[in-house]
Amino acid sequence: MQNFEKRRDRYNAFASFENPLVNLSFELEVPDFRPHCKHHGLPPFHFFLYHVLHAVQGIENFRYRIYRGEVIEIADFWASYTVVNQDNNLNFARFVMTDDLREFIARSLASKQEAETTTQLINTAEDLSEYEQRRNIYITCMPWLKLTSVEHPIYEHKTYDIPSLAWGRFSDPRADGKLTMTMSVQAHHGFVDGYHVHLLAQAIATGIAKSGVSSANRTRAQP
């Protein structure tokens, strides 16, 4: 928590606001991972989700939470995201994070199937303890839309401390091997500034590139 103490005065300032949240929408540019996923039999959404969540986990400011009136730093969090169920209603998938990509995807697919086939609203965090509820990240994807901005429903702005990420439709393939989408990042401004959102965007792109996607795109571009 040494790094947090360097910005405690910023936290105290924003914590006094009725709405201390910052919400930034921006164009995220990453290596086009879709050919890589097709070649290796990986579902693109779950591949991307893996890199998004691990990028979030690697930035300390996104791990700060408010617990019983004190600021804490969580070590890890649940992997969770919104799903459309068989009735075309909202549901939630949730599973335990892992560093292994294929195991992460297997868990994600299993959780997605459960959320899709369940008519009741599940994984709402009501089954978790007060502390376990802090170990969360909210993720939503709207692949039908070219997202420009989003406003998330908030029960109480003043004490809201869990980051929310959203993105929309991926761009068409580009000649330079890049993929773009609009991403929205919402977080407590006492913890996160625009700089940290910039770090997150960089970390997502770097993680995807390190997975071998960049070399796959260069190979595709050769005559």
C-alpha positions in Angstrom: 0.0 0.0 0.0 3.0 2.3 -0.2 2.1 3.5 -3.6 -1.5 4.3 -2.4 -0.1 6.5 0.4 1.4 8.7 -2.3 -2.1 9.5 -3.6 -4.1 9.3 -0.4 -4.7 13.0 -0.6 -6.2 12.5 -4.1 -8.3 9.7 -2.8 -9.6 11.9 0.1 -10.4 14.7 -2.3 -12.4 12.5 -4.7 -14.0 10.4 -1.9 -15.7 13.6 -0.7 -17.6 13.9 -4.1 -21.1 12.6 -4.4 -19.9 10.9 -7.6 -16.2 10.1 -7.5 -16.1 8.0 -10.7 -14.2 8.6 -13.9 -15.4 7.0 -17.1 -13.2 7.1 -20.2 -14.1 5.8 -23.7 -11.3 5.5 -26.2 -10.2 3.6 -29.3 -8.1 0.6 -28.3 -5.7 -0.6 -30.9 -4.2 -4.1 -30.6 -2.7 -6.7 -32.9 -5.5 -8.4 -34.9 -5.7 -11.7 -32.9 -8.5 -13.3 -34.9 -6.3 -15.1 -37.4 -4.2 -16.4 -34.5 -7.3 -17.6 -32.7 -8.6 -19.3 -35.8 -5.3 -21.0 -36.4 -5.0 -22.3 -32.8 -8.7 -23.1 -32.3 -9.3 -20.4 -29.7 -12.6 -18.4 -29.4 -11.6 -14.7 -29.9 -13.8 -13.2 -27.2 -12.4 -15.5 -24.5 -8.8 -15.0 -25.8 -9.3 -11.2 -25.6 -11.0 -11.4 -22.1 -7.9 -13.3 -20.8 -5.6 -10.5 -21.9 -7.9 -7.8 -20.6 -8.3 -9.3 -17.1 -4.6 -10.1 -16.8 -3.7 -6.5 -17.8 -6.1 -5.2 -15.2 -4.6 -7.5 -12.6 -1.1 -6.2 -13.4 -1.9 -2.6 -12.6 -2.0 -1.9 -8.8 -4.4 1.0 -9.0 -7.2 -1.2 -10.4 -6.8 -3.5 -7.4 -7.6 -0.9 -4.7 -10.9 -1.3 -3.0 -12.8 0.2 0.0 -13.5 -2.4 2.7 -15.2 -1.4 5.9 -14.2 2.2 5.5 -10.5 1.5 4.7 -8.7 1.3 1.4 -7.2 -2.2 0.8 -5.4 -3.8 -2.1 -6.8 -7.1 -3.4 -4.3 -9.7 -4.8 -6.6 -11.1 -7.4 -10.3 -11.1 -8.5 -13.0 -13.2 -10.1 -13.2 -13.4 -13.9 -16.8 -12.4 -14.7 -18.8 -10.9 -17.6 -22.3 -10.4 -18.9 -24.0 -13.1 -21.0 -27.3 -13.2 -22.9 -29.3 -16.3 -21.7 -31.8 -18.4 -23.6 -34.5 -15.9 -23.0 -32.4 -13.0 -24.4 -32.1 -11.7 -20.9 -29.0 -10.6 -19.0 -27.0 -13.1 -16.9 -23.6 -13.3 -15.4 -20.7 -15.7 -15.9 -18.1 -16.0 -13.1 -15.1 -18.3 -12.6 -11.7 -18.4 -10.9 -8.9 -16.7 -12.8 -5.8 -18.7 -14.0 -2.6 -17.8 -15.8 -2.9 -20.8 -18.2 -4.7 -19.5 -21.3 -6.4 -22.7 -22.4 -7.6 -23.5 -18.9 -8.9 -19.9 -18.6 -10.8 -20.3 -21.8 -12.2 -23.7 -20.7 -13.4 -22.3 -17.5 -14.8 -19.2 -19.3 -16.7 -21.4 -21.8 -18.2 -23.6 -19.0 -19.3 -20.6 -17.0 -20.8 -19.0 -20.1 -22.8 -22.1 -20.9 -24.2 -22.2 -17.4 -25.2 -18.5 -17.6 -26.7 -19.0 -21.0 -28.9 -22.0 -20.0 -30.0 -20.6 -16.7 -33.2 -18.6 -16.6 -32.6 -17.2 -13.1 -30.1 -14.4 -12.6 -26.9 -16.0 -11.2 -23.5 -14.9 -9.9 -24.8 -11.6 -8.6 -22.3 -11.7 -5.7 -25.1 -12.1 -3.1 -23.5 -15.5 -2.2 -20.2 -13.9 -1.4 -18.9 -12.4 1.8 -18.4 -8.6 2.0 -14.7 -9.0 1.4 -15.2 -11.5 -1.5 -17.6 -9.0 -3.1 -14.6 -6.6 -3.4 -12.7 -9.2 -5.4 -14.5 -8.4 -8.6 -14.2 -6.7 -12.0 -17.3 -5.9 -14.1 -17.0 -6.7 -17.8 -19.6 -6.3 -20.5 -19.3 -6.7 -24.3 -21.8 -5.5 -26.9 -20.5 -7.1 -30.2 -23.5 -5.9 -32.2 -22.7 -2.2 -31.7 -19.9 0.2 -32.5 -19.7 1.5 -28.9 -19.2 5.2 -28.4 -19.9 5.5 -24.7 -21.7 3.7 -21.9 -23.2 4.6 -18.5 -23.3 1.8 -16.0 -26.0 1.4 -13.4 -24.7 2.3 -10.0 -26.4 1.5 -6.7 -24.5 4.2 -4.8 -21.9 6.3 -6.6 -20.1 7.5 -3.4 -19.0 4.0 -2.3 -18.6 2.4 -5.7 -15.1 1.0 -6.0 -15.1 -1.8 -8.5 -13.8 -1.0 -12.0 -16.2 -1.6 -14.9 -15.0 -2.3 -18.5 -17.0 -2.4 -21.7 -16.3 -2.8 -25.4 -18.3 -3.1 -28.6 -17.9 -4.5 -32.1 -14.4 -5.2 -33.4 -13.2 -3.4 -36.5 -12.9 -5.0 -39.9 -9.5 -6.4 -40.7 -6.9 -3.7 -41.4 -4.0 -3.8 -43.8 -1.5 -3.1 -41.0 -2.5 -6.1 -39.0 -4.2 -4.1 -36.3 -7.6 -4.4 -34.7 -9.5 -1.6 -33.1 -12.6 -1.2 -30.9 -14.0 1.4 -28.5 -13.4 0.5 -24.9 -14.9 2.2 -21.9 -13.2 2.1 -18.5 -14.9 3.3 -15.3 -13.2 3.4 -11.9 -13.0 5.4 -8.7 -11.0 8.5 -9.5 -9.4 8.4 -6.1 -7.6 5.3 -7.4 -7.4 5.6 -11.1 -6.5 8.5 -13.4 -6.4 8.8 -17.2 -2.7 7.7 -17.0 -3.7 4.4 -15.5 -6.2 3.8 -18.3 -3.4 4.5 -20.7 -1.3 1.9 -19.0 -4.1 -0.6 -19.2 -4.5 -0.1 -22.9 -0.7 -0.6 -23.4 -0.8 -3.7 -21.2 -3.6 -5.3 -23.2 -1.8 -4.7 -26.5 1.5 -5.9 -25.2 0.0 -9.1 -23.7 -1.6 -9.9 -27.0 1.6 -9.2 -29.0 3.6 -11.4 -26.6 1.2 -14.3 -27.2 2.6 -14.5 -30.7 -0.2 -12.7 -32.5 2.1 -10.1 -34.1 4.3 -12.7 -35.8 1.2 -14.6 -37.0 0.0 -11.4 -38.7 3.4 -10.8 -40.3 3.3 -14.3 -41.7 -0.1 -13.7 -43.1 1.0 -10.5 -44.8 3.8 -12.2 -46.7 3.0 -13.0 -50.4 
